[in-house]
Every structure is written in structure tokens, then in C-alpha cells.
Amino acid sequence: MGFTPDQSISRIVAFARSKGVNSFGGLVPTGLYGQRVAQSLIGAVRRSGGRIASIESYDRGQAAIVAAARRLNARGTIDAVLIGDSSRMAALAGPALKVGPRRLGTELWATDRTIGKTAALRGAWYAAAPDAQFDRLVTRYRARYGKTPYRLASLGYDAVLLAVRSAPNWPIGRAFPARTLIDKDGFAGVDGSFRFAKDGIAERLLEVRQVNAANSSVVSPAGTAF
């Protein structure tokens, strides 16, 4: 039910390639998430026919990410740089990056509604689940409980709805009818349309947003069907 960097990176690389981006660089943190980001970036760029110029890793911290950005600067011509970390870390790296006219982000940026305050990230692209249905959930939740739900509350909400949807075909005392979850057309959820792949991981239709001074705007809407 969650979100994976592979899907957001595949979406943003495909979009960037459609806009003429050919060579990609990457800044990724050390650790498991950074490894997955690097692997996803390499795979997505290769599938799209682009070129990986360089990927630099760093231990999370201002000095380390700035040093990694400077190493990337020395690698030559790069059209776009993916900063595979939170918007807070991206804000530290942005001013130090001199290569690549375009900055790219991951799904981690989607939770920051003030990302546009960092001038060096304005114009950057990142992929994320649509917010329209979640915003409606927030409105209802606030009216009922007087506070804002966590962003990941959408996953629990959708999980319960899927269970309820399967309940009419779930005899008491029998195993959960998991086959009802395998629908190639997918489901409409709080975070947009999704379906489960053969590995059991949710495949999502994501939109592409561009960072602006005020906030972010959608430059490529999420698909409406798989």
C-alpha cells in the first residue's frame, strides 16, 4: 500500500526525457533508501534511452551533501540532477549544484508544502500521488476530530475500504479472499488509482509537479486508467 522510490523515479525520468533531458546525475544518501534510489535511477534512465553521467553518495549532513554536489559539478555536462532525499536535504544541496539546469526529486518532496521557499529548487520536477482526494479527507477529519491526520493516514483508509469491498465475498471463518485484490484495472483510492502487482506491491498512477515560489503546480496529471 505504500510508496516506493522506483515508481516516482521512473515517472520523473520518463517525463524529463519527454522534455529533452538526455544526461542525468544523482545525489543519493548512504544507506538502503539511497541504494534503492541509485538503482532505480540507473534502471529508469537506461530504459528510457538516456545517459547516467554520475551518481554521488553522501552521509546525511550539510557538509557531506554540499561536498557531493561539488563532486558532481566536476563531472561535466549534465542536463538534470536527481536529489534522492527529503526536501530539507535537497534545499542544502541546491545552492551548491552548478550542473544541470533542471533538478529532480522523489516522492519524499510531496509532504513539503513550503518547498518553494528554497529559490535553488524552483523549477524542479518531482512525481507524487495526487492530493485532491487526500485534501477532502483532511477536511472531513478536521471537522470530526479537530486536527490534521498524518499524510500516511491515507494508506490505512484505503486498506480498510479494500477490506470492506471484499467483505460480501468473505464467509465467516474462511480465509480472506485475496483474489479480490488482484484486479488489473485497479482501484480508486485517496492517493489516486492503484493496483497490486504480482509481487504484492501497489503500483500507482503518479502526477508530476513543478516547484514554484508559492508551492508546487501539476505539470503532468496522473493517468486515469492503467
Order of alpha helices (4+ residues) and beta strands (2+ residues): alpha-beta-alpha-beta-alpha-beta-alpha-beta-beta-alpha-alpha-beta-beta-beta-beta-beta
